[in-house]
Amino acid sequence: DSGVTQTPKHLITATGQRVTLRCSPRSGDLSVYWYQQSLDQGLQFLIQYYNGEERAKGNILERFSAQQFPDLHSELNLSSLELGDSALYFCASSEAGRRGEKLFFGSGTQLSVL
Amino acid sequence: QQQVKQSPQSLIVQKGGISIINCAYENTAFDYFPWYQQFPGKGPALLIAIRPDVSEKKEGRFTISFNKSAKQFSLHIMDSQPGDSATYFCAASRGSYIPTFGRGTSLIVHP
């Protein structure tokens, strides 16, 4: 068990809808990362937060947004969903977001857009 | 542009054999190269990592070989076991500490 908790584990929704994925980092970790995993693209970095503030942005669509709350949990909001957004979304956390720091991944949220 | 290219996409090995997964990178500023292991239904977990100041790092049956001049690194799994069956991701990061992942290799070890 990595100590990172993601909810829900599975999410089925329709195109055009909006969903929220939730992540609780390991106790003491200040940095949270969101990744999207699909068969054709592998693990794609979306966005990183450190202690409530956005630190780095990757291939995140404008329809997607995220935030990290004062208790350090994070939420990834996906709106105007399209079929192509179906993927496994992972949250990871690390102690301070420093270079070479070990990432601890949650078990992911499987999103299916029908 | 894919900064870390991983091959093969899938690999089937007999128990006791050697599994070899290769990665190549383009950005010479990368200075940290971790490998992650992912079992079905789980998130990736750090397996082993190397920095470019060494050419090889070994932990148990797992070895990373690093060739800085060729910008390549590889994971060798000696005496492969069915329990090693998983997806393996190589990654690379630089000063921005966001690892860029390869597309993954699905390893199946037959008993």
Boltz contact constraints between the chains, C-beta under 6 A:
constraints:
  - contact:
      token1: [A, 42]
      token2: [B, 101]
      max_distance: 6.0
  - contact:
      token1: [A, 42]
      token2: [B, 103]
      max_distance: 6.0
  - contact:
      token1: [A, 42]
      token2: [B, 104]
      max_distance: 6.0
  - contact:
      token1: [A, 43]
      token2: [B, 101]
      max_distance: 6.0
  - contact:
      token1: [A, 45]
      token2: [B, 98]
      max_distance: 6.0
  - contact:
      token1: [A, 56]
      token2: [B, 98]
      max_distance: 6.0
  - contact:
      token1: [A, 90]
      token2: [B, 43]
      max_distance: 6.0
  - contact:
      token1: [A, 98]
      token2: [B, 97]
      max_distance: 6.0
  - contact:
      token1: [A, 99]
      token2: [B, 95]
      max_distance: 6.0
  - contact:
      token1: [A, 99]
      token2: [B, 97]
      max_distance: 6.0
  - contact:
      token1: [A, 100]
      token2: [B, 32]
      max_distance: 6.0
  - contact:
      token1: [A, 102]
      token2: [B, 46]
      max_distance: 6.0
  - contact:
      token1: [A, 105]
      token2: [B, 43]
      max_distance: 6.0
  - contact:
      token1: [A, 105]
      token2: [B, 44]
      max_distance: 6.0
  - contact:
      token1: [A, 106]
      token2: [B, 43]
      max_distance: 6.0
  - contact:
      token1: [A, 107]
      token2: [B, 42]
      max_distance: 6.0
  - contact:
      token1: [A, 107]
      token2: [B, 43]
      max_distance: 6.0
  - contact:
      token1: [A, 108]
      token2: [B, 43]
      max_distance: 6.0
